[in-house]
């Protein structure tokens, strides 16, 4: 983060995901986001927000962008009990977290990449189906919380990058790359 601290996503399958802050100067760690507490809904097993699997991207503002994801179903658990993952934004300056709605039901979040200058974050979802999964490349309006679904790229464990011209890139199954240009839409 811009405060010289590290932000690490963690997971406890069947229980909860946490964003942990590590201060190298003091060598202290602290949980700064408890995913299940933030969404305000109790769930255990496969229904839990079991991990933060995203890269934790730092916006120009210093806010930390990440998302929650499903774990793995245990014997006898149905995949249908997982409602979906939540994009979240943690502000180290205030200690507050903004939780956005689930973008695609039954899918976790594998990537959250901000472009604060444009007021958006790019989201990639993950259904965790095998051998080919669904991964929606989406635009999240940070002010309104509204989503725009650009494309189902079907690429496992995708992550999004944004270049200096505000273009977002997402891999597509088969080797192509989708590019969205926020300037020209």
C-alpha positions as CSV (number, residue, x, y, z in Angstrom):
1,X,0.0,0.0,0.0
2,X,1.0,3.6,-0.2
3,X,1.4,3.5,3.6
4,X,4.4,1.1,3.2
5,X,2.3,-1.8,4.5
6,X,1.6,-5.1,2.8
7,X,-2.0,-6.3,2.2
8,X,-2.4,-10.1,2.0
9,X,-5.5,-12.0,1.1
10,X,-6.1,-15.2,3.1
11,X,-8.6,-17.9,3.3
12,X,-10.1,-20.5,5.6
13,X,-12.0,-22.9,3.5
14,X,-15.5,-23.6,4.8
15,X,-15.3,-20.5,7.1
16,X,-14.0,-17.1,5.9
17,X,-11.6,-14.9,4.0
18,X,-9.6,-12.1,5.6
19,X,-7.5,-9.2,4.3
20,X,-4.4,-9.0,6.5
21,X,-2.2,-5.9,6.9
22,X,1.5,-6.4,7.7
23,X,3.6,-3.5,8.9
24,X,7.3,-4.3,8.1
25,X,8.5,-1.5,10.4
26,X,6.8,-3.0,13.5
27,X,6.6,-6.6,12.2
28,X,3.0,-6.7,13.3
29,X,0.0,-8.2,11.4
30,X,-3.6,-7.4,11.9
31,X,-6.9,-8.5,10.2
32,X,-8.3,-5.4,8.6
33,X,-11.2,-7.0,6.7
34,X,-13.3,-9.9,7.8
35,X,-15.2,-10.9,4.7
36,X,-18.2,-12.6,6.3
37,X,-18.6,-9.7,8.8
38,X,-18.4,-7.1,6.0
39,X,-21.2,-8.8,4.0
40,X,-23.3,-9.2,7.1
41,X,-24.5,-12.7,6.2
42,X,-23.6,-15.9,8.1
43,X,-22.5,-18.8,6.0
44,X,-20.2,-21.8,6.5
45,X,-19.0,-24.6,4.3
46,X,-19.1,-24.0,0.6
47,X,-21.5,-21.1,1.0
48,X,-18.8,-19.1,2.9
49,X,-16.7,-16.3,1.3
50,X,-13.8,-18.7,2.0
51,X,-10.9,-16.8,0.5
52,X,-9.4,-13.7,-1.0
53,X,-7.8,-15.1,-4.2
54,X,-7.4,-11.8,-6.1
55,X,-4.3,-9.8,-6.4
56,X,-4.8,-6.9,-4.0
57,X,-4.4,-3.9,-6.2
58,X,-3.7,-0.4,-4.8
59,X,-5.5,2.5,-6.4
60,X,-4.0,6.0,-6.8
61,X,-6.0,7.0,-3.7
62,X,-4.2,4.3,-1.7
63,X,-7.3,2.2,-1.4
64,X,-6.9,-1.6,-1.6
65,X,-9.1,-3.4,-4.2
66,X,-9.9,-7.1,-3.9
67,X,-12.7,-9.7,-4.0
68,X,-14.0,-12.8,-2.3
69,X,-14.2,-16.3,-3.8
70,X,-15.6,-19.7,-3.0
71,X,-13.5,-22.5,-1.5
72,X,-14.0,-26.1,-2.5
73,X,-17.1,-28.1,-1.8
74,X,-16.7,-30.9,0.7
75,X,-18.3,-34.3,0.3
76,X,-22.0,-33.9,0.2
77,X,-22.0,-30.1,-0.4
78,X,-23.7,-28.7,-3.4
79,X,-22.1,-26.0,-5.5
80,X,-25.4,-24.2,-5.7
81,X,-25.2,-23.0,-2.0
82,X,-22.5,-20.5,-2.9
83,X,-24.3,-17.2,-3.7
84,X,-21.3,-15.5,-5.4
85,X,-18.3,-13.3,-4.5
86,X,-18.1,-9.7,-3.6
87,X,-15.7,-7.0,-4.9
88,X,-14.5,-4.9,-1.9
89,X,-12.4,-1.7,-1.4
90,X,-10.6,-1.2,1.8
91,X,-9.4,2.3,2.7
92,X,-6.4,2.2,5.1
93,X,-6.8,5.9,5.9
94,X,-10.3,5.4,7.4
95,X,-10.3,1.7,8.2
96,X,-13.6,1.3,6.3
97,X,-14.5,-1.2,3.6
98,X,-17.0,-0.7,0.8
99,X,-18.7,-3.9,-0.3
100,X,-20.2,-4.1,-3.8
101,X,-23.0,-6.4,-4.7
102,X,-22.4,-9.9,-6.3
103,X,-21.9,-9.2,-10.0
104,X,-22.7,-12.7,-11.3
105,X,-24.6,-15.2,-9.1
106,X,-22.8,-18.3,-8.1
107,X,-19.4,-17.0,-9.3
108,X,-16.5,-15.8,-7.2
109,X,-14.2,-12.9,-7.9
110,X,-10.7,-13.6,-9.3
111,X,-9.6,-10.1,-10.3
112,X,-10.4,-6.5,-9.3
113,X,-8.3,-3.9,-11.0
114,X,-9.1,-0.2,-10.4
115,X,-8.9,2.7,-12.8
116,X,-9.8,5.4,-10.3
117,X,-9.2,8.2,-12.8
118,X,-12.1,6.9,-14.8
119,X,-14.2,6.0,-11.7
120,X,-14.2,2.3,-12.5
121,X,-12.8,-1.0,-11.5
122,X,-12.6,-4.0,-13.8
123,X,-13.8,-7.3,-12.5
124,X,-13.2,-10.9,-13.5
125,X,-15.5,-13.6,-12.1
126,X,-14.9,-17.3,-11.8
127,X,-17.3,-20.2,-11.7
128,X,-14.7,-22.8,-10.9
129,X,-16.3,-25.3,-13.3
130,X,-13.9,-27.9,-14.8
131,X,-12.5,-28.2,-17.4
132,X,-13.8,-24.9,-18.8
133,X,-15.3,-22.2,-16.6
134,X,-17.2,-19.0,-17.0
135,X,-15.3,-15.8,-16.3
136,X,-17.1,-12.5,-17.0
137,X,-15.0,-9.4,-17.9
138,X,-17.0,-6.6,-16.3
139,X,-16.8,-2.9,-15.6
140,X,-17.9,-1.7,-12.1
141,X,-18.9,2.0,-11.7
142,X,-17.3,2.8,-8.3
143,X,-19.7,5.6,-7.5
144,X,-23.0,3.8,-8.3
145,X,-22.1,0.2,-7.9
146,X,-23.6,-0.7,-11.2
147,X,-21.9,-3.4,-13.4
148,X,-21.6,-3.7,-17.2
149,X,-20.8,-7.2,-18.5
150,X,-18.5,-7.0,-21.4
151,X,-17.8,-10.6,-22.3
152,X,-17.6,-14.2,-20.9
153,X,-14.0,-15.0,-21.6
154,X,-14.1,-18.6,-20.2
155,X,-10.4,-18.3,-19.1
156,X,-9.5,-19.9,-15.7
157,X,-7.8,-17.7,-13.0
158,X,-7.8,-14.6,-15.2
159,X,-6.4,-11.3,-14.1
160,X,-7.0,-7.9,-15.6
161,X,-4.3,-5.2,-16.3
162,X,-4.9,-1.6,-17.2
163,X,-2.5,0.4,-19.4
164,X,-1.5,4.1,-19.3
165,X,-4.3,4.9,-21.9
166,X,-7.0,3.4,-19.6
167,X,-7.4,0.3,-21.7
168,X,-8.2,-2.9,-19.7
169,X,-7.0,-6.3,-20.9
170,X,-8.5,-9.7,-20.0
171,X,-7.3,-13.1,-21.4
172,X,-9.8,-15.2,-23.4
173,X,-9.8,-19.0,-23.6
174,X,-7.8,-20.1,-26.6
175,X,-5.1,-17.4,-26.5
176,X,-6.8,-14.2,-27.5
177,X,-7.0,-11.1,-25.3
178,X,-10.0,-8.8,-24.9
179,X,-9.3,-5.1,-24.7
180,X,-11.8,-2.5,-23.4
181,X,-11.0,1.1,-24.0
182,X,-12.7,3.3,-21.4
183,X,-12.0,6.5,-23.4
184,X,-13.8,5.3,-26.6
185,X,-16.1,2.8,-24.9
